[in-house]
Amino acid sequence: MTRMNGYNLVSAIWMLLIAAQVQAGPIEDAVASKSRGDFAAALSQFKSLANTGNPRAQFELSLLYLTGKGVKSDTRQAMRWLKQSAVRGYQPAQSNLGVAFGRGRYLPQDEVKAYIWASIAATSGDAVAVTNRDVAGRNFSPKELEQVKLLAQECLRRFSEVQTLPQCL
């Protein structure tokens, strides 16, 4: 059995690090396309991944539709992809969906859905999601807030069991 000297060990580690950096996955390729402003390529890549159920790709695709980058702006499509991403558990999508319901900007305003989605997003511990949940909660009387919290807890329980929210929202 041969012994690896310090130089060979360092060389081996560097080779592994370089190989790991070279092996970008499809989502990283799509993000890179978007970052360099190649929105047509990003759209194609994200759409392909989104159709396979990739929640990050669904979220990114929603942003392209919302901003009209690489595709004609389409709020309906943006919200469709955002909801799919949120239901699949992608925290940024859950947080954004809560804000969209709370503001009524891209979806009909619904304070209950805003609170529930913000609560789901807040389970990740994200400070912004926690703040969004608390802000949404200010729109209810104490009694209403208790009812909404119970509904949110039920949705969270269902979500943790089956990763979908068909009856809650």
trRosetta pair geometry for C-beta under 8 A, 3 or more apart (Angstrom, degrees):
i j d omega theta_ij theta_ji phi_ij phi_ji
4 8 4.6 -127 -164 92 86 122
4 9 5.1 108 135 -62 119 86
4 12 7.3 -27 -161 -7 144 143
5 8 5.2 92 54 13 70 103
5 9 7.1 -132 100 -7 35 92
6 9 5.6 -57 -147 36 31 113
6 10 6.4 29 158 -17 67 105
7 10 6.0 -56 -150 36 29 108
7 11 6.3 29 153 -18 64 109
8 11 5.5 -54 -146 38 32 114
8 12 6.2 35 154 -22 65 105
9 12 5.7 -53 -148 34 30 112
9 13 6.5 29 154 -18 64 105
10 13 5.8 -54 -149 35 32 111
10 14 6.4 32 154 -18 65 106
11 14 5.8 -55 -148 37 31 111
11 15 6.4 32 154 -20 65 106
12 15 5.7 -54 -149 34 31 112
12 16 6.5 31 153 -18 64 105
13 16 5.8 -56 -152 36 32 111
13 17 6.4 32 152 -18 66 107
14 17 5.6 -55 -147 37 33 112
14 18 6.2 31 156 -18 66 106
15 18 5.8 -54 -146 38 30 110
15 19 6.2 31 155 -19 64 108
16 19 5.7 -55 -145 38 30 111
16 20 6.3 32 155 -22 64 106
17 20 5.8 -53 -148 33 30 112
17 21 6.6 26 155 -17 63 106
18 21 5.9 -58 -151 36 32 109
18 22 6.4 31 153 -22 66 108
19 22 5.8 -56 -146 34 32 112
19 23 6.5 22 159 -15 65 111
20 23 6.2 -63 -148 37 28 105
21 24 7.9 -1 169 -54 43 83
24 28 3.9 -122 -171 95 102 135
24 29 5.8 131 121 -56 117 75
24 32 7.2 26 168 -23 160 138
25 28 5.1 98 53 11 65 103
25 29 7.1 -118 107 -7 36 91
26 29 5.4 -52 -148 33 34 115
26 30 6.5 33 155 -18 66 103
26 45 6.7 -171 179 -168 87 103
26 48 7.7 -98 178 95 135 115
26 49 5.8 165 124 -80 122 120
27 30 5.7 -52 -150 36 35 111
27 31 6.3 35 151 -18 66 105
27 49 6.1 117 -84 -141 78 165
27 54 6.5 -159 -81 176 116 146
27 56 5.7 49 -150 88 139 131
27 57 6.1 -116 -112 -61 95 94
28 31 5.6 -51 -144 38 33 112
28 32 6.2 38 153 -22 65 105
29 32 5.6 -54 -149 35 30 113
29 33 6.6 34 151 -22 63 102
29 45 6.1 -139 104 -148 97 151
30 33 5.6 -48 -151 31 34 113
30 34 6.6 33 151 -16 64 104
30 41 7.9 -161 -127 131 59 80
30 42 5.4 101 -171 -142 74 66
30 45 3.5 -166 -97 116 98 127
30 46 5.0 131 -173 -60 141 71
30 49 6.5 -95 -27 3 156 140
30 57 6.6 43 79 -114 166 96
30 60 6.8 119 130 106 122 158
31 34 5.7 -54 -151 38 33 112
31 35 6.2 36 150 -23 66 107
31 42 7.8 78 -91 -129 16 108
31 60 7.2 -112 -88 -111 76 154
32 35 5.5 -52 -144 36 32 114
32 36 6.5 18 161 -8 65 106
33 36 6.4 -66 -149 43 27 98
33 38 4.5 -82 -168 77 81 106
33 39 7.6 144 140 -86 94 19
33 41 4.1 -126 -155 100 139 110
33 42 4.0 -176 103 -67 110 77
33 45 6.0 133 24 16 148 142
34 37 7.8 45 178 -69 31 18
34 38 7.4 -88 -68 62 23 64
34 39 6.6 57 -119 -102 64 62
34 42 3.9 95 -66 -119 78 151
34 46 7.8 51 -54 -43 123 126
34 60 6.8 -113 -52 -170 161 123
34 64 7.7 -110 -114 -77 118 109
34 69 7.9 82 -142 120 89 135
38 41 4.3 6 137 29 113 117
38 42 6.1 136 96 -22 70 90
39 42 5.2 -53 -139 41 37 115
39 43 6.0 46 157 -27 68 101
39 64 6.6 152 -163 -136 103 112
39 69 4.3 -129 -128 155 149 87
39 70 2.9 -143 143 -56 98 104
39 71 7.6 -130 149 -8 112 68
40 43 5.8 -48 -149 30 27 114
40 44 6.7 26 153 -15 60 106
40 70 5.0 -173 -69 -141 38 95
41 44 5.8 -57 -152 38 33 111
41 45 6.1 27 154 -15 68 110
41 70 8.0 -102 33 -129 40 135
42 45 5.8 -60 -144 42 29 108
42 46 5.8 24 161 -14 68 111
42 60 7.5 -109 172 152 107 122
42 64 6.7 178 113 -88 111 138
42 69 7.9 -2 71 122 133 106
42 70 5.9 -132 63 -58 96 166
43 46 6.1 -57 -138 42 23 105
43 47 6.0 25 160 -22 62 112
43 61 7.4 94 -139 -125 59 80
43 64 5.6 171 -95 166 86 159
43 69 8.0 -168 -60 110 106 69
43 70 3.9 -172 -37 138 123 130
43 71 5.3 139 -124 -39 145 109
44 47 5.9 -56 -144 35 23 111
44 48 6.5 24 157 -19 60 107
45 48 5.9 -56 -151 33 28 111
45 49 6.5 18 156 -8 64 109
45 57 7.8 -123 129 -133 71 116
46 49 5.8 -62 -148 45 32 106
46 50 5.7 35 155 -26 70 110
46 57 4.6 173 -154 -162 68 86
46 60 4.9 -126 -125 96 136 111
46 61 4.4 174 139 -69 121 88
46 64 6.7 152 61 -3 155 141
47 50 5.6 -52 -138 36 28 113
47 51 6.3 30 160 -21 62 106
47 57 7.8 -145 -37 165 12 114
47 61 6.0 115 -78 -115 58 131
48 51 6.1 -58 -154 32 25 110
48 52 7.2 16 150 -12 59 106
48 57 7.9 -84 72 -173 55 151
49 52 5.8 -62 -158 36 37 107
49 54 4.1 -37 162 36 96 143
49 56 7.9 -33 134 76 135 81
49 57 3.4 -168 101 -87 114 167
50 53 7.8 85 -179 -45 34 9
50 54 6.1 -86 -86 57 35 86
50 57 4.3 -140 -61 120 70 104
50 58 4.4 122 -134 -81 98 63
50 60 8.0 -138 -66 59 113 84
50 61 4.7 -20 -57 -10 154 151
50 81 6.3 -23 -158 -138 144 114
50 84 7.6 86 -172 97 98 140
52 57 8.0 45 49 54 88 150
53 58 7.8 -21 -164 -41 27 125
53 88 6.6 160 -178 -112 82 144
54 57 3.9 54 92 17 114 116
54 58 6.5 172 90 -17 58 83
55 58 5.3 -50 -144 35 36 116
55 59 6.4 39 155 -21 66 102
55 84 7.6 -156 -118 125 70 75
55 85 4.5 115 -164 -146 76 70
55 88 3.8 -158 -83 96 117 127
55 89 6.3 -92 -79 60 171 67
55 90 3.7 -178 147 -41 121 118
55 93 6.7 -120 177 8 99 145
56 59 5.6 -54 -153 35 33 113
56 60 6.3 29 152 -16 67 106
56 85 7.4 108 -72 -140 15 117
56 90 6.1 168 -72 -121 51 137
57 60 5.7 -53 -143 40 33 109
57 61 6.0 37 155 -22 66 107
58 61 5.7 -53 -145 36 28 113
58 62 6.5 34 152 -24 61 102
58 81 4.8 -167 -174 -174 76 86
58 82 7.6 167 143 -82 92 20
58 84 4.8 -116 -164 93 147 106
58 85 3.7 -176 97 -67 113 94
58 88 6.9 107 33 26 149 139
58 90 7.2 175 65 9 105 150
58 93 7.1 14 100 -90 100 155
59 62 5.7 -52 -154 29 31 113
59 63 6.9 30 149 -18 63 102
59 81 7.2 -180 -80 140 19 98
59 82 6.7 66 -120 -116 59 59
59 85 4.1 131 -59 -156 78 165
59 90 5.3 -125 -44 124 131 153
59 92 5.9 78 -159 86 152 108
59 93 4.5 -119 -98 -66 108 109
59 96 7.9 124 -146 29 102 142
60 63 5.6 -52 -155 32 37 112
60 64 6.7 38 148 -19 66 101
61 64 5.6 -50 -150 33 37 112
61 65 6.5 33 153 -14 66 104
61 81 4.7 -118 93 -165 104 159
62 65 5.9 -57 -150 40 32 109
62 66 6.1 33 152 -22 66 110
62 77 7.8 -168 -119 128 59 67
62 78 4.7 92 -165 -163 72 63
62 79 7.2 97 -145 -67 114 17
62 80 7.7 -170 -103 66 97 54
62 81 3.8 -162 -68 89 87 108
62 82 4.0 112 -143 -58 160 78
62 85 6.6 -102 -11 3 133 135
62 93 7.2 103 29 -120 152 104
63 66 5.5 -54 -142 37 31 113
63 67 6.1 11 165 -2 67 112
63 69 7.9 -12 128 38 79 116
63 78 7.4 96 -67 -141 15 104
64 67 6.4 -66 -139 49 24 95
64 68 7.9 169 168 -11 53 3
64 69 5.2 -99 -140 68 71 85
64 70 5.4 -36 -162 53 122 112
64 71 5.7 71 143 26 105 114
65 68 7.6 27 -171 -72 27 42
65 71 6.0 -36 -95 88 61 130
65 73 6.8 106 174 -148 50 42
65 74 4.9 -60 -166 60 104 84
65 75 7.5 161 139 -84 100 18
65 77 4.4 -130 -151 97 153 104
65 78 3.8 -162 96 -71 110 79
65 81 6.6 131 17 21 138 133
66 73 7.0 12 173 -146 17 88
66 75 6.7 61 -115 -109 67 59
66 78 3.9 103 -62 -135 79 150
66 106 7.3 -38 -123 -107 109 153
67 73 6.9 -115 113 -104 16 99
68 71 6.7 -126 -148 83 43 58
68 72 6.2 -21 -136 -170 92 27
68 73 3.2 -43 -71 -58 106 90
71 74 7.1 -58 133 8 111 108
73 78 8.0 -12 -167 -37 67 128
74 77 4.0 36 109 22 119 114
74 78 6.3 161 92 -20 63 85
75 78 5.3 -54 -144 36 34 117
75 79 6.3 28 160 -15 68 105
75 106 5.2 -154 -164 -148 113 98
76 79 6.2 -59 -150 38 26 104
76 80 6.4 32 150 -24 62 107
77 80 5.4 -51 -146 32 34 117
77 81 6.4 26 159 -12 66 105
78 81 6.3 -63 -153 40 26 102
78 82 6.1 26 152 -20 64 112
78 106 6.8 -73 92 -170 121 146
79 82 5.3 -51 -139 38 35 115
79 83 6.2 38 159 -21 67 103
79 100 7.0 169 -114 165 102 159
79 106 5.5 179 -69 138 116 114
79 107 5.8 137 -133 -69 144 101
80 83 6.1 -57 -153 34 25 108
80 84 6.6 22 152 -16 61 107
81 84 5.6 -52 -147 36 35 112
81 85 6.3 36 155 -19 66 106
82 85 5.8 -57 -150 37 30 111
82 86 6.3 31 153 -21 65 108
82 93 5.4 179 -162 -154 66 97
82 96 6.1 -101 -154 100 125 119
82 97 5.6 160 146 -78 110 94
82 100 7.2 79 125 -8 157 157
83 86 5.6 -55 -145 36 31 112
83 87 6.2 29 158 -18 66 106
83 93 7.9 -171 -73 167 10 116
83 97 6.4 108 -92 -115 58 135
84 87 6.0 -55 -147 37 29 108
84 88 6.4 23 154 -14 63 110
85 88 5.8 -64 -151 41 30 109
85 90 4.5 -46 170 42 92 133
85 93 3.6 -168 108 -91 112 168
86 89 7.9 88 175 -37 30 12
86 90 6.5 -84 -86 57 32 81
86 93 4.1 -137 -65 124 69 103
86 94 4.5 127 -142 -81 92 58
86 96 7.8 -132 -74 60 115 84
86 97 4.6 -9 -74 -11 157 149
86 117 6.6 -19 -168 -142 142 112
86 120 7.7 85 -179 98 98 140
87 163 7.6 94 159 154 69 69
87 164 5.7 28 -178 -129 108 63
87 165 5.9 -129 -122 23 90 94
88 93 7.9 35 52 61 87 150
88 163 7.0 29 -139 167 39 110
89 94 7.6 -14 -156 -43 26 125
89 159 7.8 140 -90 177 87 109
89 163 6.0 -48 -44 -147 117 101
90 93 4.3 57 88 15 104 116
90 94 6.8 173 86 -16 52 86
91 94 5.4 -53 -143 34 35 113
91 95 6.2 34 160 -18 68 105
91 121 5.4 111 -159 -143 74 78
91 124 4.6 6 -113 -28 144 159
91 126 6.2 138 166 -20 134 142
91 129 7.0 -74 -176 -60 101 151
92 95 5.7 -54 -147 38 32 112
92 96 6.2 29 156 -16 66 108
93 96 5.8 -55 -142 41 31 109
93 97 6.1 34 156 -23 65 107
94 97 5.8 -55 -146 35 27 112
94 98 6.6 30 153 -20 61 104
94 117 5.5 -168 -174 -174 72 84
94 118 7.9 153 145 -91 87 23
94 120 5.0 -115 -166 100 136 106
94 121 3.8 175 109 -74 109 92
94 129 7.4 30 101 -126 102 130
95 98 5.8 -54 -155 32 31 113
95 99 6.6 28 151 -15 64 105
95 117 7.5 167 -95 143 17 95
95 118 6.9 62 -128 -117 58 61
95 121 4.0 134 -68 -158 72 160
95 126 6.8 -65 -73 93 140 148
95 128 6.5 53 -159 107 145 105
95 129 4.6 -97 -101 -94 111 95
95 132 6.2 128 -155 27 85 160
96 99 5.6 -54 -149 38 35 112
96 100 6.2 39 151 -23 68 104
97 100 5.5 -49 -145 34 34 114
97 101 6.5 30 156 -14 64 103
97 117 4.7 -119 98 -165 99 153
98 101 6.0 -57 -150 39 30 106
98 102 6.1 29 153 -20 65 112
98 113 7.6 -161 -119 134 57 67
98 114 5.0 92 -170 -159 68 55
98 115 7.4 124 -148 -46 108 8
98 116 7.6 -161 -107 73 99 50
98 117 3.4 -164 -72 95 84 104
98 118 3.7 135 -170 -55 156 73
98 120 7.8 -178 -59 44 121 91
98 121 6.0 -109 -6 5 137 132
98 129 7.6 96 39 -142 150 80
98 132 5.5 101 109 143 130 132
98 133 7.4 -39 -179 -77 156 65
98 136 6.7 -82 176 -53 108 150
99 102 5.5 -58 -143 39 31 113
99 103 6.0 14 164 -6 68 111
99 114 7.3 84 -83 -141 14 99
99 118 7.7 99 -49 -80 59 102
99 132 6.1 -74 -70 -140 86 134
100 103 6.4 -63 -140 46 23 97
100 105 6.1 -99 -142 53 64 90
100 106 4.9 -48 -151 50 114 102
100 107 5.0 72 142 15 106 111
101 104 7.3 21 -174 -70 30 53
101 107 5.6 -35 -88 83 60 129
101 108 8.0 8 -135 84 69 52
101 109 6.8 108 177 -147 51 39
101 110 4.7 -55 -168 59 106 86
101 111 7.5 170 139 -81 97 18
101 113 4.2 -119 -159 97 159 105
101 114 4.0 -157 97 -69 102 75
101 117 6.3 124 20 21 135 136
102 109 7.2 11 171 -145 15 83
102 111 6.6 65 -119 -114 65 58
102 114 3.4 109 -66 -140 80 144
102 118 7.4 42 -46 -42 131 127
102 132 7.3 -150 -11 -171 159 95
102 135 7.4 61 -165 107 153 106
102 136 5.3 -100 -102 -99 126 101
103 109 7.0 -113 109 -104 23 96
104 107 6.8 -100 -133 83 42 58
104 108 6.2 -14 -136 -180 91 29
104 109 2.7 -36 -73 -61 121 94
104 110 7.7 125 -86 -6 87 53
107 110 7.3 -56 125 12 110 104
109 114 7.9 -12 -164 -38 66 127
110 113 4.1 36 107 24 119 113
110 114 6.3 163 91 -20 62 85
111 114 5.2 -50 -143 35 34 118
111 115 6.3 35 157 -20 66 103
111 136 6.3 161 -163 -167 76 88
111 139 4.6 -116 -148 101 143 147
111 140 7.1 165 138 -55 132 91
112 115 5.9 -55 -152 35 29 108
112 116 6.4 25 153 -16 65 108
112 148 5.7 -142 -129 -122 79 108
112 151 7.0 -10 -169 90 109 153
113 116 5.6 -54 -141 39 34 110
113 117 6.0 28 162 -14 69 107
113 169 5.7 96 -125 -135 102 105
114 117 6.3 -60 -145 41 24 103
114 118 6.1 21 158 -15 62 113
114 132 7.9 -122 173 163 90 97
114 136 4.5 -166 122 -129 105 131
115 118 5.8 -59 -144 41 27 109
115 119 6.1 31 155 -24 64 108
115 133 6.5 80 -151 -148 61 68
115 136 4.2 -175 -83 129 70 127
115 137 5.9 100 -123 -72 117 65
115 139 7.9 -136 -56 48 115 110
115 140 7.6 6 -65 -21 155 131
115 148 5.1 22 96 164 154 131
115 152 6.2 -92 128 -69 93 130
116 119 5.6 -55 -149 34 29 114
116 120 6.5 30 153 -19 64 103
116 148 7.4 -123 -57 -176 81 89
116 151 6.5 -68 -87 116 117 100
116 152 4.7 -161 -115 -103 69 84
116 155 5.3 44 -162 41 119 162
116 168 6.5 178 -178 159 150 115
116 169 6.4 -170 98 -76 145 111
117 120 5.6 -49 -147 34 35 112
117 121 6.3 33 154 -16 65 105
117 169 7.4 68 -61 -101 94 153
118 121 5.7 -55 -146 41 33 110
118 122 6.1 38 152 -27 66 108
118 129 6.0 171 -163 -170 67 71
118 132 4.2 -145 -132 113 122 99
118 133 3.7 176 130 -79 111 67
118 135 7.9 -133 -147 52 166 84
118 136 5.1 163 21 8 151 143
119 122 5.5 -53 -144 32 30 115
119 123 7.3 46 153 -36 58 90
119 133 5.1 106 -73 -125 56 127
119 149 7.8 156 -104 -127 150 59
119 152 4.1 37 62 -170 167 135
119 155 7.8 102 83 72 123 119
119 156 6.7 -91 128 -58 110 119
120 123 6.2 -40 -168 5 35 114
120 152 7.5 -139 -44 -162 73 92
120 155 6.8 -73 -68 119 113 115
120 156 6.1 -172 -99 -93 75 84
120 159 6.3 75 -129 0 119 175
120 165 7.9 -59 -87 -68 155 145
121 124 6.4 -45 178 15 50 110
121 126 6.4 -54 155 50 89 127
121 129 3.7 -139 121 -140 104 132
121 132 7.1 4 74 66 134 133
121 133 7.5 -168 63 -51 92 106
122 125 7.5 74 176 -67 53 16
122 126 6.7 -117 -119 56 42 79
122 129 4.3 -167 -78 126 59 102
122 130 4.6 107 -136 -83 111 58
122 132 7.5 -156 -63 60 103 90
122 133 4.7 -33 -39 -20 144 144
123 156 6.6 142 -62 -137 143 123
124 129 6.5 71 48 38 101 156
125 130 7.6 -7 -164 -44 30 120
126 129 4.1 70 80 11 107 112
126 130 6.8 -178 90 -12 54 83
127 130 5.6 -53 -148 35 33 113
127 131 6.4 34 153 -18 66 104
128 131 5.7 -54 -150 37 32 112
128 132 6.3 36 150 -21 65 105
129 132 5.5 -50 -145 35 33 114
129 133 6.4 37 153 -21 64 102
130 133 5.7 -52 -152 34 31 113
130 134 6.4 28 152 -16 64 107
131 134 5.7 -57 -147 39 32 110
131 135 6.2 33 155 -19 67 106
132 135 5.7 -53 -145 37 30 111
132 136 6.3 31 155 -19 64 106
133 136 5.8 -56 -149 37 29 111
133 137 6.4 33 152 -24 63 108
134 137 5.5 -53 -150 32 32 117
134 138 7.2 45 151 -32 60 94
135 138 5.9 -43 -163 12 37 116
136 139 6.3 -48 -176 14 45 114
137 140 6.2 -62 -167 31 51 108
137 145 5.5 63 -164 -132 92 117
137 148 7.4 -178 -117 88 76 137
140 144 3.8 -138 -167 98 103 112
140 145 4.1 146 98 -63 127 75
140 148 5.8 -126 -78 2 167 140
141 144 4.6 90 47 10 77 105
141 145 6.8 -141 87 -10 36 88
142 145 5.7 -54 -145 34 28 114
142 146 6.7 33 156 -21 62 101
143 146 5.9 -52 -156 29 32 112
143 147 6.9 29 149 -15 63 104
144 147 5.7 -57 -155 37 36 111
144 148 6.2 33 151 -17 70 107
145 148 5.6 -54 -143 40 33 110
145 149 6.1 39 154 -23 66 104
146 149 5.7 -51 -147 34 30 114
146 150 6.6 32 153 -19 62 103
147 150 5.8 -53 -153 34 32 112
147 151 6.5 31 150 -16 64 105
148 151 5.5 -53 -149 38 35 113
148 152 6.2 38 151 -21 66 105
149 152 5.5 -53 -146 37 32 113
149 153 6.3 35 153 -22 65 103
150 153 5.6 -51 -148 34 31 112
150 154 6.5 33 152 -18 63 104
151 154 5.7 -53 -151 35 32 112
151 155 6.4 32 151 -17 65 105
151 168 7.2 137 171 -148 87 91
152 155 5.6 -54 -148 38 33 112
152 156 6.2 35 152 -20 66 105
153 156 5.6 -52 -146 36 32 113
153 157 6.4 36 152 -22 64 103
154 157 5.6 -50 -149 32 32 113
154 158 6.5 28 154 -14 64 105
154 168 6.8 173 104 -102 91 109
155 158 5.8 -56 -148 40 32 109
155 159 6.0 34 153 -23 66 108
155 165 5.7 28 -159 -133 100 113
155 168 3.5 96 -108 -140 104 154
155 169 7.0 61 -129 -31 137 94
156 159 5.5 -53 -142 37 30 114
156 160 6.3 29 158 -19 65 105
157 160 6.1 -56 -149 35 27 107
157 161 6.6 23 153 -17 61 110
158 161 5.7 -62 -151 37 32 111
158 162 6.4 -32 175 33 70 102
158 164 7.6 -68 144 80 98 57
158 165 6.4 110 100 -112 119 60
158 167 7.0 -126 -143 50 171 103
158 168 6.2 -178 55 -36 141 122
159 162 7.4 -90 -136 58 20 64
159 163 6.4 48 -172 -112 61 28
159 164 7.1 -169 -118 50 60 18
159 165 5.6 -6 -81 -70 96 93
159 168 7.6 -44 -47 12 96 155
160 163 7.9 33 -130 -65 12 58
165 168 4.3 -65 -170 48 97 114
165 169 5.0 28 131 22 124 104
